[in-house]
Amino acid sequence: MSELERRAVHASGVGIPVLYLLRLVEWRGVQFLLVALAVSVTALEFVRLVLGYEWELFDKLARSYERDNLAGYALYAYSQLFVALVFAPKLALPAMLMLIIGDPVSGYLGSNDAGTAKEVGVLGVMFLVCFALAVPFLTAALPLHIGVVAAAVGAAGATLADGVKPVIAGYVIDDNLSIPPAAAVGFALVFVVAGPGLDAALGF
């Protein structure tokens, strides 16, 4: 499968946020859909990693380094579920979209190995895409100038997560896992420092 086709599959995850934005489901429905997705990918990964069954589709979508570890699609599902459960929709949605849309754009323009950074130009595009995705949500929830700052801080977090893949105890921290939490935490920091506070940022 070509890189463009792989990125298109990645971006297809936009369907769940769109259901909420079109008001076809409530936020609780989004959370249930993401729980179902996480359970499904966990079952697929159990069959693949524990029982040793090789999915034909996995061979087309996955990269070689994922064969003996949790695949990127599973980390993608887990990170989206995490932000959807922990953060309010106004923070969780842009964080999710940064992974769904921003990451494929960045990945198509350039990739990097574990422990190395992407090119500055690619990081710049990633930041601008993520910032553009976040601004409508954050400026609707906060005064304009604070919302812009929050969008920039979250976009910076997502860009850092996308641009550098650290290796901890021999395990690569994949950006499918790190982009949404990095963005949402950045938004929440601005809520705490200059906005309505942590309670307004969390979805509990």
Secondary structure, 3 states (H helix, E strand, C coil): CCHHHHHHHHHHHHHHHHHHHCCCCCHHHHHHHHHHHHHHHHHHHHHHHCCCCCCHHHHHHCCHHHCCCCCHHHHHHHHHHHHHHHECHHHHHHHHHHHHHHHHHHHHHCCCCCCCECCHHHHHHHHHHHHHHHHHHHHHHCCHHHHHHHHHHHHHHHHHHHHECCEECCEECCHHHHHHHHHHHHHHHHHHHHCCCHHHHECC
